[in-house]
Amino acid sequence: MNARNPVFDAMNHQEQAQPIGLDTLFTTCEQLQQAGQAQEALNLYQSWLAQSQDANRHMAWFNYGSLQQSTGNPAAAIEAYKECLVLQPSFPQALINLGLTLEKMGKRDEALQQWATLVSKRLLKDGPSPDMLVLALNHIGRVQEDLKQYDLAEEALEQSLALNPKQPGVIQHWVHIRQKACAWPVYKPLPNITQNEMLMATSPLAMLALTDDPVQQLLTAFAFVERTYGFKEEFLSKGREYHHDRLRIGYVSGDLCVHAVGLLLPELLEGHDKSKFEIYGYDFSPEDGTAHRERLKKAFDHLRPIRALTDRQVAELVLADEIDVLIDLHGLSSGARPGIFALHPAPKQGTYLGFIGTTGMPWFDFVIADRYALPEELTPYFTEKPLYVDGSFIPLTRDDTPVREATRAEFGLPEDAFVMAAFGNVYKITPEMFATWMEILKEIPRAVLWLIDDNPTTTNNLKNQAKTANADLNRILFTPRAAHSEYKAKLTKADVFLDTFPYNCGSTTNDVIQAGIPIVTISGKTLVSRMGGSVLTALNRNDLITISNDDYLKKIVDLSTQEISFGNEIKSRKIKFATFDIEKNLASTNFSKKDSTDLYFKNQCKLESNINKLSLITHHYNGQEAAKKLVKHLESMPEEIKDCIELIIIDDCSENAESIESNLDNFKQYRITDDIPWNQAGSRNLGTFMATSPWGLFFDIDQLPNEAGLSKILSQLVSLDTKNLYYFHVENFIDSNLNEELPIHPNTFLVNLERFRSTCMYDEDFAGNYGYEDLYLPFVWEKNGGKRSIFGNEKIFKDGNFKTAKLNRDLTKNKTLAERKVAEGIKNPTNFLRFCWKAM
């Protein structure tokens, strides 16, 4: 006898006069969906709703709408949600889903109305829960941001954060919205949110435009990757070595269209030597119907559409194609698909163009750059090794499309004015840069500033900033965004282009060069702030590169007296320069076939000198005298040692701040300004990020390394295993808990800083209480594939037994914390540098 099926029983029962109960309906429909019978579930809902008068049938309408939405029937879903709301007007989930469905159909104003209706009920007796309000406000903020209604987006997100301040993703959007609105200062105070939390939640893209500090950019990338991507790394291509006649290079991109990145690519892709290289494209770009898009598609030997594929399916496709080198064209920019690269489908993987900074992603081996944009002294702040090209890493493209002859009058520009164009993205404008532009207007009476009218909020904010600076608003002109061809016509009417800092223009610079007008840039300490200088250096126009706002101002004032002759010079030489640079870039961007397994970039990344081989990292609290003694001790070392070391001292919020004078060439001092007891973990993490050497030597402030020991360490660095955490014998180390001398000090060790930053770091959960951060650290190190060993038998350090009075040395809390962490499973620490600091 066949067993009875409860699903069919429920459906048969439904056909009878008495409808099944609501719970049975939900259970049955869920079973049908799991069995792949979504249409049968929809039929059952329809039948039940036609018969039932259940008091809670609004919930059935909601579930029916959700199923219609998930099966691709938005119109039916909308009608179902509206029926639900007729029965229960305050049902928050229906308002949320109705808004989302309307948005998907392009009815964004109607979508906003649904969420606003929900928010408007917040003060009623039976109003929606805080979670529902937060969800509605976040959707309002997101859509208003897309509509460039930045003032409304900001207001919605601030209301959301007032209800729940622990939303890093919302803080991230709020920060970037204020950037795009030119609402300064960007980090304005918000209730129950510290500035440190704002910093840690800032997106990597936003941080590129906020600071020229390479350490902060690296930290932001780390924090973003940690909170955003939970990928488990796999090494699908491990052990694979291909021996193709032509090296296979794959590009992964969703921007192979009229996009800032896509506009730079045609001649670079077309310029690959097809006798040596086979070019694959893994494409998830929108079809924009342009000739440019078609040109890009034709540039590949093989184009793989991957929009509909999962990350794993793409990785398996790359593996099947036997790609030697896989290049990501997104980095940390919007639309990136890092899950593909986390699976390591190619023996070598790198990033290029899409994000002009370190990604902090452990699955990238290299970043394509040039030696001007990323000099070797900045490479410690990149998790990727540089693959250097000659010329500029920004490919200059040749565009023979005729640009229409425009007049200044049609754009409202005075014929006799010195026109200074600044058409970069508005979020790249900083208050310091804008203040400099206002000063330039004062210095050049006939100058006008020509800006993009991106949106009403931003334009209004910039005008208000100009009023504050007592600028003449008649000399600040705004022009609407236009098609790329029209934009190029506008450029020809400018006398000079003003680059932004610290986020230089990239693709725009190429357009400016093509227009034949000079661009003045500021070069700083980060890859993104050296883009403009990279292009100008390749064009032999270093005279347009400045290094400060004052220098930038002076250069533009000087150009205002010679713009006619200088402009003609650029125009007459434009084609020569552009063509020469294109050819040089294309030639140098090709990968060397002579070493296809290592791409030869590893050899180029070895240190070429002994300078800053080793960073000495230590910290103290009220230990200024011990710090002075250490500095004096190192000053007495031979020059050959001092030339190879960098000393970093972190003052952990001592009661009295005191900067230490020294004649050491490579000496950095930082002070933590948040008073957190026993913040050794944070202090050492700060030192790690500030270090510029490949190796770090951590020790207590009163431990004096001897000359012979430092010499031995420096002489052996080249041969040391980067997976090892090297501990040292320490003379006179008295353990205060055991009251006996121990040979090995748990927080005196040598480590490869690149590996330390990418796999481990100190766990700052231990900060605030005494002990155990050093004992827990090696567990995390070993969990990430590291090992522990002892560096020789000599006692390289002598412990001074410095003790800070008045601090609680109770181990109880941190011992319990360490035991719990071990019991729950060793995990990599997150959320580094949970405090404010400054240079001394």
N, C-alpha and C positions, 0 to 999 in steps of 0.2 A: 504494500500500500504506500503511495507517495506521501511524503511529509507535506504539511500545509505551509504555504508561504504567507507570513503575516502582512506583507506588502499588498499581495493580491486580495487578501481578506479585507484590508482597509479600503481598497479601491472598489471591491464588490459591495461592501457595506455603504460606501458613499453613494452608490447608485440607488440604494434603497431610500425610503422616506426620511429616516433619521440620520442627519450628518454625524460623522465621527467627531470625537472631541478634538480640541485645539492641539493638545499635546500629541495625540496620535497622528494628527495631520502633519505636524512638524517632523516627528520621527519618521513617518513613512516617506515624506518628500525628501528628507535627508538621505534615507537609504536608496531611494531612486536616483538621486544625484550621484551618490557614490558608485552606483552600478552603471553610470553613464547614460541614464535615462532621464535627462533633464526635461525633455518635452513631456514625458509622462507625468513628471512632477508638476510642471506648469498646468497640465490638463486637470490634475487633481486639485490644485489650488483654485482654478477657475470654477470647477464643479462645486467645491465646498463653499466658495464665496457667494455663488449664486443661490445656495440653499440656506446657509447658516445665518442665524441671528445672534450668534455668540457676542457677549458684551465686549470681548477683547478681539473682535475680528479685525480691528485696525492693525494688529500685529501680523495677521495673515496677509493683509494687503501689503505691509512692509516687506515681509519675506518674499512675497510674489514679485514685488518690484525689484528687490535685490537679485532674484534669480533672472528676471528679464534683463537687468543691467549686466549681469555676468555672462549672459548668453548672447549679448550683442543686439539687444532690442531696446535702445534708449527711449524711443517714443512710448512704447508700452510701459517701460519702467516709470516714466514721468507720470503717466496716467494713474498707475498703481499708487505711487507716493502721494499724489493729490487726493485719491480716495481715502488713503490712510489719514491724511490731515483733515479731511472733512469730518471723520469720526473722532479724531483726537488732534485738535489744532496745535497742541503744544508738544507733540511727540518729537523730541529733538533729533533722534536718529534719522527720521524721515526728512526733516528739513536739511540736515547735512547731506544725505544721499541725493535728495532732489536737486540741491545746488550743484553737486558734483556732476550729475547727469546733464543738467542744463549747460554747465561749463563745457563738458565734452562735446556738446552739440553746437558750441560757439555762442551760446546765449549767456555771456558773462554777466551782463547787467541783471538779468533775472536770477542768476546764480547768487550774486551778491545780495539780492533782496531776500532770498531764503535765509541766508546766514545772518543778515541784519535783523530779520524777524526773530530769530532765535535769541540773539544778543539783547534785543529790546525787552525780552521777558525776564531779564536777570533780576529785577527788583520786585517781581511778583512773589506772592506767598509760596506757591508751588513752582517756582522758576526752575530752569534747567540747572543741572549740576555744574560745578566748576570745570570738570573735565570736558563737558559738552561745550561750555562757553569758550574754553581755551581752543578747542578744535575749530569752532566756528570763526573765532577771531583770527586764528592762524590761516585759515582758508581765505578770509577777507584780505589779510595782509599779503598773502602770496599772489592773489589775482590783481590786487591794486598795484603791486610791484610790477607785474607783467604789463599792466596798462600805463606804467610810468606815472601813476598817481602817488608819488612818493610820500606826500604829506599824509594822505589817508592810510597808506600802507604802514607808515611809521606809527601812527596813532593806534591802529589795530594791534600791532605787535606789542606796543607798550602796555596796552590794556591786558593782553594775554600774559605778559611777563609779570604784571602786577598780581595776577591770580596765581601764577606758578613761575617763580623766577628761575627754577632749575630746568631750563630748556636751552641747552647749548646751541641746538640747531636754529632756534628762533632768534637767539642773540646774534648768531652768525648772519642771518638775513637782515636783522635790524641794523647792524653795523654797516653792511654793504649798501643798504638803502640810504643811510645817512651820507655815505660817500657819494653815491650817485646823485643825491640831492644837493651836494655841496653844502651840507648842513654842518657847520663847524662850531666847536670841536666835534669830531666824529664820536669820541667817547664821552658823551655827556652823562652825568650821574643819573642812575635809575635806582629806585628803592630796592633794597635787599640784593643788589648785584654789585660785586666789587669790580674795580677796574681790572684786576687780575683775571677774573672770570670773563670779562669782555675780551681781554687779550687772548686768553686760551681758546675762546669760542670763535675768534675771527678767522675767516676763511683764508687759505693761502693766497688766493687771487687778490683779496682785499689788502692783505698784508704787503704784497708787492708794491702797492701804491701808497701805503701808510708810512713805511720806514725804509731807510737805506742800511739797516743793520742786518748783516747776513746771519747772525746768530738768531735773531728774532724770526727771520724767515724760515730757518731750519727748524726751530722749535715749533712754529706754527704748522709746518708741513707734517712733522711727527705727530702733533696733537690731532690734526685733522684725519690723518690716515688711521690712527689708533681708534678714534671714535666713529669713523665712518665705514671702514672696511674690515669686516671680520673674516676675510678669506683665509682658508688654510692652504698654505703653499704646497704644491705638488711639483714634482720635477719630471714631467712627462718625457722630456727629451734627454734625460740623464743617460750618459754613456753613448749617445748617438754622435757619430762623426760621418758627415756626408762628403762624398768626393765627386761632386758634379763637375762637368766641364765648365759651367758658369756658376759663379756664386749666386745663390738665391736670396734676394732681399725682399722682405715683406713689409709693407706699410699698412698700419691699421688706423683708420680715420673715419670720422663722421662729418668731416668738413671739406670734402672734395666737391666744392661748389663755390658760389660767390660768397666767400667768408674770408676773414682776415688771414687765416692760414692758407686756405685754398688759393687765394690770389697770388701767393708767393711760390706756388709749387710747379706750374707747368713746365718751365724750362729746366728746372732742376730734375724733374722726373724724366723729361724727354732727353736730357743730356747724359744720362747713364750710358756707358759704353756697353751696348747690347752684345758685343762679342765676348765680354767678360762677365756681365751681370744679367741675371734673369729677374725681372721686377714683377712682384705680385702685389695686388692691392686688395685689402680686406675692408670692404666699403659698407658703411651704414649711414651714408649721407642722404639728405633729402633730395628729391628730384626737383630742381628749381627751373628746369626747362631752358637753361641758358646754354649758349655756345661754349662758355667757359667750362661748364660741367662736362659737356661732351668731349672737350679737348682733354680734360684731366682723365676721363675714363679711357680714352684711347692711348694715353701715355704708358699704360701698364701692358706687360706681356700677357698677364692673366689677371682678370678682375673677378673677385669673389664677393657677391652680395651677401652680407651677413646680418642684415637688420633683423630678420626673423629667427636667427639662430641664437641659442643660449651661449654663454661664455665657454662652456665645456665643448659644445659642438664646434665652435670656432677654433678652439685649441686643438681639437682632433683634426680639423681640416688643415690647420697649419702644420701639424705633425705629418699628415698624409702628404702634404706638398713638399715635405722635407726642406723647410726654410732654414737657411743658415743663420740669418740675421733678421730679427723682427724689430721694427721701429714703430713706436707709439707716437702719434701726432697730437696727443691731447694732454698728457701729464695729469695735472690736477684741475684742468679746466672743465667746464660744463660739458656733459655728454660723454665723459671718459668711460672706458670699459676696462678697468684695471684687473677685473676677474679673469680676463683672458691671459694676461701676463703672469698672474699669480700661479698659474698652472705650468709655467715655463715650457711652452710648446716648442721653443727654438733654443739652440745651444747658447746663443748670444742675444740679449734683448737690450734695447736702449730707448731713449726718449729724445724728441726733437721738436722745436718750434711751438708746440701747442701751449706750453707753460714755461715761462722764462724764469725758472728758478729750480731749486732742488725739489723733487717730489717726495722725498722721505720714504719712498716705496722700496722695499728690499729686493723686489724682483727685477729691478732695472740694473744692468751692468754698467751702462755708460750714458753720457749725455753728449750730444754733438754741440760743440762750441768752438770759439777761436781764442787765441791767446790774449787778445786785447779784452774781449768780453769776459773771459773767465781766466784771469792770470793764476798762476800756481799758488799764490798766497791766499787765494779765495777758495781753493779746492777743498780744504778741510770742512767747509760748510756745505758740501754736497755729499749726499750718500752715493751718488753715481760718479764713476771715473770719467774724466773728460776725454772725448775723442776729438782731437783738435783738427780743424781744417785750416787751410791757408785762406787769406782774405777774410771776409766777414762770414759768420755763420748765418746771417740773414741773407737769403738769396735775392739778389736784385734781378727783377724780371724785365724783359723787353716787351713793350706793348706798342705795336705799330698802328693800333686803331686811331684814326684821326680824332683829335680833340677839337670840338667846335670853337670858333673864335667868339669869345665873350667880351663884353665891355664892363668896366667898373660901374657904370651908371645903372645897369640892369640889376646890380646887387646893392645899390645904394651907397657905393663907395666913392669918396671924393677923388677926383682925378689926380690932384696934386698931393695926396696924403701918402705917408709912409705906412703901408698896410702890413700889419703884423698878424698873420693867421695862426690860430691854435685850434685845429680841428680834431684833436685827439679825443678819446672817450672822456666824458666829463668826470667820471670817478677818479681819473688820474690827476685832476687838478687839486692841489693841496693849498691850504691857506698861505703857506710860505711862498709857493710859486705864484699865486694870485697877487700877493702883496708885492712881489718883485715886478710883475707886469704893471701894477699900478705905479710903481716908481719909474718904470720905463716911460710910461705916458707922461709923467711929469718932466722927465729929462728930454723928451723929444716932442716939442709942441705940435708938430704937424702929424704925429703918429696917430693911428687908430688901431684898436684891438678888435679883431674879427673872430668871433666865437660861434660855436654850434648852438643853435636853439634846440636843445634835445627834448626838453619838456618844460611845462610852465613852472613847476616847483623849482627846478634847478636854475632856470633863467632868472626867476624872481630873487632867489637867494644870492646869486652872483651880483645882481644889480644892487641889492642891499649892501653887500660887502663893498662894492665900489663906492656907494654913497658914504659908508663909514670911512673909507680912505680919502674922501673929498675929491673923488675923481669926477670928470665931466662925462656924464652918461651919454652925451651926444657923440663921444669918441669911442664908445664901446658898442659895436654892432653885432647883432645876432642873425645868423642865417639858418634856415631850416635844413634838416637832413635831406639829402637828395640821392638819386640813383648814382651809381659809381661813375658813369660817364659825365654826368653833370657836375659831380664833385670835383672831377679832374679839371673841368673847365674853370671852376671857381679858383682852384689852386693857382692857375696861371696869372691871376689878377693880384696875387700877394707879392710883396717885396721880400719878406722873410717869413720863415715858419718857426714858431716858438715850440720847441720840444718841452715835454713835461718831465718832472723829476719828483720822486725817484723812479717812477715807471715811465721810461722812454717810449716813444712811439716805435712800432715795429713795421707792420705792413704799410702804415701811413708814410713812413720815411721813404719807402720805395716810390710811392706816388709823388712825393715832394721832389725827389731826385729827377723823376721823369718830367715833372713840370718845369724843371730848370731854375728853381729858386733855392737860395741857401737855407739850410736848417741849422739853428744853433742849439747845441745840446749841453747838458751837464753830465759828466761821468762821475759815478760814485764808487761804492764798495760792493755792489751786487751785480749779478749778471743782467738783471732787468734795467739797472741804471747805467749800463755800459753798452746797451744796444745801439744807440745813436752814434756813440763814439766808434763802435765796431765798424759800422757802415762808412763813416767819414774817414776812418783810418784806411780802409780798403780803397777809398777814392782819392787818397793822398790829400785830404782836406782837414788835416789835424788842426788847422787854424780856426775851425768852427767848433772845436771841442773846448769846453770850459770845465772848471772843477769846483766852482762855488757860485752862489747866487750873485754875489758882487761882480765876479768875473763875467758871468752870463750877461748881466746888465750892461757892463762896459762894452762887451763885444757887440751887442745889438745897437747901442748908441753909436759905436764906431761905424757899423754897417749903414746906419741911416745917412751918413755923409757920403757914401760911395755906392749906394744900392744900384744905380743905373749901370755903371761900368762893371760892377761885380756880378750883377744879374746877367749881363750879356756874356760875361766870361763863362758862367755856369752853362748858359743855354748853348753856347757854341761848342762846349766840350762835353755836353751831357751824353751824347750817343757813344762817344769814345769811352768815357769812364764806365758807363753802364755795361757796355758790351764786354769790355776788358774784365770787369769784375764778375760778370756772369760766367764767362769762360773759366776764370780762375776758381770760382766757387764750385762749379760743376766738376772740374777736374779733381779738386781736392776732396770733395765730399764722397767720391767713390771709395769703397773699402779695398784695402790692399789684399789681393788674392794670395800673396806669398805666405800669409799666415792666417788662413781662414778660421782656424779654431780660436785664435786669441784676438783677431781683428787688429792686431799690432798696437792697439791703444794701451794695453797694459804696460808695454815697454815705454811708451811715451809718458806714462803717469808716474814713473819712478822719480823719487827726489833727485834733482840734479846737483844739490849742494847739501852741506851738513847743517845749514842754518835751521834752527828750531826743530831739531830732531826729537827733542824731548821736552814735554811740558811738565813742570813741577807744580803740583796742585795741592794747596793746603788752606786751612781756614782757622778762624779763632773767634772766641768770644771773650772780650776783655783781656786779650793776650797780646797787646801792642808791644810790650817789651820783648816777649819771645819772638814776635814777628821781626822786630828790628834786629835782634840777634841773628836770626836766620838770614836776613838780607845782608847784613855785614859779613856773615860767614861765606855766603855765595860770592860776594864782591871780591873776596880774597882768593877766589879760585883762579887758575890759569886762564888766559884768554881763549885757548882752544876749547875749554869747557864752557865758558860763558857764551861763546859764540854759538854753541849748539843747544843751549837750554832756554826755556821760557819759564819765568816764575809767575804764578797766578796766586794771589792771596785774597781770600774771601773773608770780609769782616761780617760775622753773623750777628749784626745788630748789637754791637757792643754799646755799653752805656755812654761812652764818649767816642765819637768818630774822630779818627786821626789818620791822615794820609802819611805814608812813610816815604821819605826821600831816599833815592837810590841812584847810582850811576850805571846800574844794569841796563843794557840796551833793550832787553825784552822782559819788561816787568809790568804787570797789570794788577790793579787793585779794584775790587768791587765791594760795595757795601749792601747787604740785605737790609731793607728799611722796615720790614715787618718783623715784629718781635715774636718769634716762634722759638720756644725753648728747645734745646737739643736738635737743631736743624742741620745736623751734619749731612743727612741725605740730600737736602736741598742745596746746601753749600757746595757739595762736591759735584752735584749735577750742573750747577751754574758754572763751576770751573771747567767741567767737561765741555760745555757748549762754547765757552770762551777760548778754549785752547786751539791753537793753530798747528800743533805738531801731530805726527802720526801716532806717537806713544805718550801715555800719561803716567806719571809717577805720583801716587797719592801717599801722603804721610801727614802726621800730626805736626802742628806748628812748632813744637819743641823738639822735634826729631831732626838732628843735624846730619845730613849725608856727608860722608867723607870724600875727599878728592879721588882716592884710588877707586872707591866704589862707583862714583859717577863716571869715571873714565871707563871702567869695565862695562857698565851698562851701555854707554854710548858706543863702545866698540863692538858690542854684540847685538845691537838692535836689528841689523840687517838679517841676521840668522835666526832671530827669535820666532817662535810659533805664535801667530796671531790668535790662536784658539786658547792659549795658556793665560791664566791669571797667575802672575809670578809674585810670590810672597818673599819676605826678607827676614833674615836673622837680625834682631835688634838688640843692641847692648843696653843693659840697665832698664829693660822693660819690666816694671813691677805691676802685676795685675792687682788692682785695688780690692777685688772681691776675694781672690785666693791668697792675697798677701804674699806672693812669691814671684820670683823672676821667671818669665817665660821667654823662650828663644824667638818665637814667631809672633809678630804683632798682627792682629786680624784686619786692621785697616791701613796697613802699609803694604802697598802692592804696585806692580807695574802692569799696564794693560794696553792693548791696542785700542786707541780711542774710536776709530771708525767702527770696529766690531762692538765696542762697548756702547756706543750711541745707538746702534741699529738693533741690538739684541737684548740689552740688559738695562743698564743704568741703576741708580739707587732707588729703592721704593720709599717714596716720601710719606707713605702711611705711617712710618715709624717716627716721623718728625713730631715734636711736641712732648715726647717722653724719652727716657734714657735707654740706650743700648739696643743691641740685636740687629741693627740695620746691616752691620758688617758681617754678622754670622748668617743672615738670610741671603745676602748678595750672592755668594758662591753657588747656592742652590739654584738661583735663577740663571746664573752663568752656565752651569752644567746642563740645565734643562734646555738651553739653547745650543747645545753641542760643544760647550767650552770645557776646559780642563783646568785643574789646579796643580801647581808645582812650586818648588822653592828655587830661588835664584842663588845658586852657589852656596858656599859654606861660610863666607865672610860676613862679619857684622858690619854692614854698610852704614847703618844708622845708629846713633846714640840717643836714647830717650832721656829727655830732661825732666820727666814726671811733673810737668806743669799741670796744676789743678786750679780750676775756676771755683772760687768760693760761692756759697749761697745757692748752688744749683742742686736740685733733687736728683740723686743718683739711684732712685728706686727702679729696679729692672722689671718689676712685676708686670706692668701693663704691656710693655713691648715683648716680654717673654710669652705672655698669653697670646698676643697678636701673631708672633712668629709661629707658635705651635698651631694656631688656627689656620694660618695660611698654608703651612705644610700639610695639615690634615685635609684641607679642601683641594689640594693640588697646586703645585707651584705655577704661578702665572706671571707673565711679564708685567711690570709696573706701568701705570698710566698716569696721565695728568702731571707732567713735570713742572717744576718751578712755580709752585703755588704761592707766590709772594712777589712783592715788588723789590727791585734792586736798582742801583745806579753805579756808574763808574766813579772812582775817587781820584 
